[in-house]
Amino acid sequence: MSPHVLVLGGTTEARELAARLAARPGVRVTTSLAGRVSRPGALEGDVRIGGFGGVDGLARWLREHRVDAVVDATHPFAAGITANAALAAAATEVPAVVLRRPGWRPGPGDLWHSTASLAEAAALLPELGRRVFLTTGRLGLEAFAELPGLHFLVRSVEAPEPPLPRDVEVLLARGPFTVDGERTLLREHRIDVLVTKDSGGAATAAKLTAARDLGLSVVVVRRPPLPEGVNPVPDVASALARLDLGPL
């Protein structure tokens, strides 16, 4: 029987992995998306949208669809999905791989402030600047909603969910972004401080270089820890190697 791989998706790496798996003769791939983005784009193989209903629901889906391996290629901050996937895979004895792109690291000249949460990031802002470039996604912005005297430029792929900061301008855009473009944006909006999550990857890293060039402070929200015992792989090639499905 052809091996069936479930990819928990939503990232660039998940899209690439699905394409690489679908190109392998005899391999069936299903990509599952949480449904938080209304236009996810075309994906190779089968696609399902929506949650599974927790650990039990995912375990049941793995059994019913005869899944031979699971690759968790979700966003580094999708901690709930990652935890559920690890438990469901263990319960069904389905091999699981966690694919996580490496996080960003500060370099010479960077003015980074590391925090464990959006709430901690919000608490730092009054002492760092008055004009904030907020690039933490469309969810969780209520952490910044009650900060007085600050102007926020919020960038996200889709419209952010309220409650929003009191003084806010929303910019809808999808990466990748260029350093020149980010530098221009920061200057035009007279930004003092950048707030971002440690998503990693190159598509949105240009803002960090631009902030360093302009001498701006950057508040970086750390990733949530992975479940105990999980040993992630950093890229698609490593995920394919760990799956060991054979060559093309």
Secondary structure, DSSP 8 states (H G I E B T S, - for coil): ---EEEEE--SHHHHHHHHHHHTSTT-EEEEEE-S-SS-----SSEEEES---HHHHHHHHHHHTT--EEEE---TT-HHHHHHHHHHHHHHT--EEEB--------TT-EEEEESSHHHHHHHGGGT-SEEEEES-SS-GGGGTT-TT-EEEEEESS---SS--SEEEEEE--S---HHHHHHHHHHTT--EEEEE---SSTTTHHHHHHHHTT-EEEEE------TT---BSSHHHHHHHHT----
